[in-house]
Amino acid sequence: MAYKTLEEYNIKVTDSVREQYKNIITDLGEDIGRDGLLKTPERAAKAMQFLTQGYHQDAAEILKTAMFKEDYNEMVIVKDIELYSLCEHHILPFFGKAHIAYIPNGYIVGLSKLPRIVDVYARRLQVQERLTHDILECINNTLKPQGVAVVIEASHMCMMMRGVQKQNSVTTTSGFRGQFEKIETRNEFLKLISADLG
């Protein structure tokens, strides 16, 4: 069934997810009728709807709303963009920061749009590798710069809370297109963000 508006869709999905959370909590052995849990299914459903809102957002369209002609062809970097996402394997959080650079090719983009793009893709069930690729390709295909670079470093609760339970591990992923595939350009970018790595 198609829904006319995103708001109507969200209400329908929240109702369905709430019922599923009731079942999960009951199956775990809890009393869904006790005071502390009465509103938990509703809260959890709304939280999940918020944490996955990126499925209903178009990252390319967000970029297009703030593209401006400008004769500037040096590196532009936005670093330390905080991100929060959900691992698609266990639906547990991973969180960290992204560093993005691009070299304009006739157009620049409003700086706030780059963190917005990070959020669009992070607010989905993700793996860090795909998240890095999605951000990189969106900027590359929409802005068509001379080059684009993305580095993400994140901590994964699926490694920290369960499984190997390694509390201090950080995963770093990267992607490069265009001019950033040249070692000297890539090294310049990595040097500029190096104070934030490690």
C-alpha positions as CSV (number, residue, x, y, z in Angstrom):
1,M,0.0,0.0,0.0
2,A,1.3,3.5,-0.9
3,Y,1.2,6.3,1.6
4,K,0.5,9.9,0.5
5,T,3.0,11.6,2.8
6,L,6.1,10.7,4.7
7,E,4.3,11.6,7.9
8,E,1.5,9.0,7.2
9,Y,4.2,6.4,6.3
10,N,6.0,7.1,9.6
11,I,2.9,6.7,11.6
12,K,2.0,3.4,9.9
13,V,5.5,2.0,10.3
14,T,5.8,3.2,13.9
15,D,2.5,1.4,14.8
16,S,3.8,-1.8,13.2
17,V,7.3,-1.6,14.7
18,R,5.8,-0.9,18.2
19,E,3.8,-4.2,18.0
20,Q,7.0,-6.0,17.1
21,Y,8.9,-4.5,20.0
22,K,6.1,-5.7,22.4
23,N,6.6,-9.2,21.1
24,I,10.4,-9.0,21.4
25,I,10.3,-7.7,25.0
26,T,7.8,-10.4,25.9
27,D,9.8,-13.1,24.2
28,L,12.9,-12.0,26.2
29,G,11.0,-12.9,29.4
30,E,9.9,-9.4,30.5
31,D,6.5,-8.2,31.7
32,I,5.3,-5.8,29.1
33,G,2.7,-4.6,31.5
34,R,5.1,-3.3,34.2
35,D,5.4,0.5,34.7
36,G,8.9,0.9,33.3
37,L,8.1,-0.9,30.1
38,L,4.6,0.4,29.3
39,K,5.8,3.0,26.8
40,T,9.0,1.3,25.8
41,P,7.6,-0.3,22.6
42,E,6.4,3.2,21.4
43,R,9.6,4.9,22.3
44,A,11.7,2.2,20.7
45,A,9.7,2.3,17.5
46,K,10.0,6.1,17.3
47,A,13.7,5.8,18.0
48,M,14.2,3.3,15.2
49,Q,12.2,5.4,12.8
50,F,14.5,8.3,13.6
51,L,17.7,6.2,13.3
52,T,16.7,5.0,9.9
53,Q,15.2,8.1,8.4
54,G,17.9,8.2,5.8
55,Y,16.0,5.7,3.7
56,H,13.5,8.5,2.9
57,Q,16.0,11.2,2.1
58,D,17.8,11.9,-1.2
59,A,21.4,12.9,-0.6
60,A,22.0,14.0,-4.2
61,E,19.0,16.4,-4.0
62,I,20.3,17.9,-0.8
63,L,23.7,18.6,-2.5
64,K,21.9,20.2,-5.5
65,T,20.1,22.7,-3.3
66,A,23.4,24.4,-2.4
67,M,25.7,24.2,-5.4
68,F,27.2,27.5,-6.5
69,K,29.4,28.5,-9.4
70,E,32.8,29.5,-8.1
71,D,36.2,29.8,-9.6
72,Y,38.0,28.0,-6.8
73,N,40.1,24.9,-7.5
74,E,42.0,24.2,-4.2
75,M,41.2,21.5,-1.7
76,V,38.1,22.0,0.6
77,I,38.1,19.9,3.7
78,V,35.3,19.4,6.3
79,K,36.7,17.2,9.1
80,D,35.5,15.7,12.4
81,I,31.9,15.3,11.2
82,E,30.4,13.2,13.9
83,L,28.3,10.2,12.8
84,Y,26.1,7.6,14.3
85,S,24.8,4.6,12.5
86,L,23.5,1.1,13.1
87,C,25.4,-2.0,12.0
88,E,23.2,-4.1,9.8
89,H,24.5,-7.3,11.2
90,H,23.4,-6.9,14.8
91,I,21.5,-3.6,14.7
92,L,23.9,-2.2,17.3
93,P,25.4,1.3,17.0
94,F,28.7,2.3,15.5
95,F,29.9,5.9,15.9
96,G,32.8,8.1,15.1
97,K,33.7,10.8,12.6
98,A,34.1,11.4,8.9
99,H,36.6,13.6,7.1
100,I,35.6,14.8,3.6
101,A,37.6,16.7,1.0
102,Y,36.9,17.7,-2.5
103,I,38.6,19.9,-5.2
104,P,36.0,22.0,-7.0
105,N,35.6,21.9,-10.7
106,G,33.5,25.0,-11.3
107,Y,31.1,24.5,-8.4
108,I,31.4,24.6,-4.7
109,V,28.7,23.3,-2.2
110,G,27.4,24.8,1.0
111,L,29.6,23.5,3.7
112,S,26.7,22.3,5.9
113,K,25.5,20.0,3.1
114,L,28.5,17.6,3.5
115,P,27.5,16.7,7.1
116,R,24.0,16.4,5.9
117,I,25.1,13.8,3.3
118,V,26.9,11.9,6.1
119,D,23.7,11.8,8.1
120,V,21.5,10.6,5.2
121,Y,23.6,7.6,4.6
122,A,24.5,6.9,8.3
123,R,20.7,6.9,9.2
124,R,20.3,3.5,7.6
125,L,21.3,0.0,8.5
126,Q,24.9,0.1,7.3
127,V,28.4,-1.3,7.2
128,Q,31.2,1.2,7.5
129,E,32.7,0.2,4.1
130,R,29.4,0.9,2.3
131,L,28.8,4.1,4.2
132,T,32.2,5.4,3.1
133,H,31.5,4.4,-0.5
134,D,28.0,5.9,-0.5
135,I,29.2,9.3,0.7
136,L,32.1,9.3,-1.8
137,E,30.0,8.4,-4.8
138,C,27.2,10.8,-4.0
139,I,29.6,13.8,-3.9
140,N,31.6,12.6,-6.9
141,N,28.5,12.0,-9.1
142,T,26.6,15.1,-8.0
143,L,29.2,17.8,-7.6
144,K,31.5,16.3,-10.3
145,P,34.6,17.8,-8.6
146,Q,38.2,17.3,-9.8
147,G,38.5,14.9,-6.9
148,V,36.9,13.7,-3.7
149,A,38.2,11.9,-0.6
150,V,36.4,10.4,2.4
151,V,37.9,8.9,5.6
152,I,35.7,7.4,8.3
153,E,37.0,6.2,11.7
154,A,34.4,4.5,14.0
155,S,34.0,2.4,17.0
156,H,31.5,-0.5,16.7
157,M,29.4,-1.6,19.7
158,C,29.1,-5.1,18.1
159,M,32.8,-5.5,18.8
160,M,32.8,-3.7,22.1
161,M,29.6,-5.1,23.9
162,R,29.6,-8.6,22.5
163,G,31.8,-11.0,20.4
164,V,35.5,-10.2,20.9
165,Q,34.6,-7.3,23.4
166,K,37.6,-5.1,22.4
167,Q,37.0,-1.7,23.9
168,N,39.7,0.3,22.2
169,S,39.5,-0.8,18.6
170,V,38.8,1.8,15.9
171,T,38.0,0.9,12.3
172,T,39.2,3.2,9.6
173,T,37.9,3.2,6.0
174,S,38.7,5.4,3.1
175,G,37.8,6.2,-0.5
176,F,39.4,8.4,-3.1
177,R,38.4,9.6,-6.6
178,G,40.0,11.8,-9.2
179,Q,42.9,13.9,-8.1
180,F,43.0,12.2,-4.8
181,E,44.1,9.0,-6.5
182,K,47.4,10.8,-7.0
183,I,49.7,10.0,-4.1
184,E,50.8,13.6,-3.5
185,T,47.2,14.9,-3.3
186,R,46.1,12.1,-1.1
187,N,49.1,12.6,1.2
188,E,48.3,16.3,1.5
189,F,44.8,15.5,2.6
190,L,45.9,12.8,5.0
191,K,48.5,15.2,6.5
192,L,45.8,17.9,7.0
193,I,43.6,15.5,8.9
194,S,46.4,13.6,10.6
195,A,46.0,15.4,14.0
196,D,42.6,13.8,14.2
197,L,43.6,10.3,13.2
198,G,44.9,7.7,15.7
